């Protein structure tokens, strides 16, 4: 039987999302929760290693996902303009590998330790 169109959903583990985004997030590690995303980062700021966190969301964009940072937590005394500049360094977009049944990404939702990717599949063959 052939189904012309279907909805699909794929769940990616936190480790899979971390691997997917690793090359773009400058060594940050990712933590997923129902509230969003937290990156644990170490950045070189004016020759000093600075540890901090970057909070944000993941969004569906052009057959991929994008991390949209919203807040950075860094050591006291770090100039707000430097914080804004650091925040912009973590805004990234990555393509997703082909998903089962050709699901085209329309929505992503974070859950504790997982990312749920939802969308529409094209023609699907179902064994009868």
BALUM-324627 format. One record per residue (C-alpha): chain; x, y, z. Coordinates in nm, 3 decimals, decimal comma. Last residue first. Layout:
REM BALUM-324627
  cadena     east    north       up
       A        X        Y        Z
...
END
This chain:
REM BALUM-324627
  cadena     east    north       up
       A    0,033   -0,527    0,383
       A    0,373   -0,363    0,372
       A    0,356    0,017    0,386
       A    0,528    0,231    0,122
       A    0,554    0,598    0,219
       A    0,522    0,891   -0,019
       A    0,660    1,206    0,142
       A    0,706    1,238    0,513
       A    0,594    1,539    0,707
       A    0,754    1,677    1,020
       A    0,863    1,620    1,375
       A    1,205    1,617    1,544
       A    1,204    1,528    1,915
       A    1,529    1,622    2,087
       A    1,637    1,422    2,391
       A    1,810    1,442    2,733
       A    1,506    1,593    2,910
       A    1,279    1,704    2,627
       A    1,343    1,955    2,351
       A    1,088    2,005    2,077
       A    1,164    2,042    1,707
       A    0,920    2,129    1,430
       A    0,890    2,117    1,052
       A    1,168    1,876    0,956
       A    1,111    1,682    0,634
       A    1,067    1,311    0,708
       A    1,211    1,103    0,424
       A    1,077    0,777    0,567
       A    1,360    0,779    0,824
       A    1,561    1,103    0,839
       A    1,830    1,211    0,594
       A    2,115    1,376    0,787
       A    2,020    1,704    0,953
       A    2,169    2,029    0,828
       A    2,332    2,256    1,084
       A    2,259    2,613    1,195
       A    2,461    2,803    1,452
       A    2,429    3,096    1,694
       A    2,714    3,027    1,938
       A    2,945    3,308    1,828
       A    2,662    3,560    1,877
       A    2,664    3,497    2,252
       A    3,037    3,572    2,272
       A    2,978    3,913    2,114
       A    2,693    3,985    2,355
       A    2,912    3,883    2,652
       A    3,195    4,105    2,525
       A    2,951    4,398    2,510
       A    2,833    4,314    2,864
       A    3,193    4,339    2,998
       A    3,301    4,031    3,193
       A    3,331    4,144    3,555
       A    3,144    3,854    3,702
       A    3,222    3,522    3,539
       A    2,997    3,416    3,251
       A    2,635    3,328    3,205
       A    2,512    3,377    2,850
       A    2,151    3,423    2,747
       A    1,937    3,385    2,434
       A    2,126    3,157    2,198
       A    1,941    3,029    1,890
       A    2,068    2,684    1,795
       A    1,948    2,595    1,446
       A    1,822    2,264    1,312
       A    1,809    2,123    0,965
       A    1,597    2,076    0,656
       A    1,576    2,456    0,613
       A    1,523    2,560    0,975
       A    1,365    2,380    1,273
       A    1,452    2,554    1,598
       A    1,670    2,471    1,900
       A    1,652    2,705    2,197
       A    1,888    2,903    2,415
       A    2,110    2,909    2,720
       A    2,487    2,961    2,705
       A    2,696    2,856    3,002
       A    3,035    2,967    3,127
       A    3,403    2,891    3,159
       A    3,659    3,154    3,057
       A    4,011    3,072    2,935
       A    4,211    3,395    2,919
       A    4,392    3,541    2,617
       A    4,144    3,824    2,559
       A    3,853    3,583    2,595
       A    3,925    3,221    2,502
       A    3,604    3,027    2,549
       A    3,502    2,728    2,758
       A    3,140    2,631    2,717
       A    2,860    2,438    2,882
       A    2,564    2,472    2,649
       A    2,211    2,477    2,786
       A    1,911    2,398    2,570
       A    1,540    2,439    2,618
       A    1,291    2,431    2,907
       A    1,197    2,064    2,849
       A    1,563    1,982    2,892
       A    1,865    1,925    2,668
       A    2,227    1,964    2,783
       A    2,496    2,029    2,523
       A    2,873    2,026    2,553
       A    3,071    2,310    2,403
       A    3,386    2,238    2,203
       A    3,347    2,526    1,957
       A    2,977    2,481    1,887
       A    2,994    2,416    1,513
       A    3,195    2,093    1,516
       A    2,996    1,957    1,809
       A    2,645    2,018    1,670
       A    2,567    1,671    1,535
       A    2,775    1,495    1,801
       A    2,590    1,680    2,081
       A    2,255    1,608    1,914
       A    2,340    1,237    1,905
       A    2,454    1,243    2,271
       A    2,132    1,420    2,376
       A    1,935    1,145    2,208
       A    1,746    1,206    1,885
       A    1,376    1,123    1,865
       A    1,218    1,103    1,520
       A    0,858    1,191    1,437
       A    0,661    1,148    1,119
       A    0,339    1,277    0,966
       A    0,224    1,106    0,649
       A    0,168    1,179    0,283
       A    0,073    0,979   -0,024
       A    0,044    0,644    0,150
       A    0,123    0,351   -0,076
       A    0,000    0,000    0,000
END
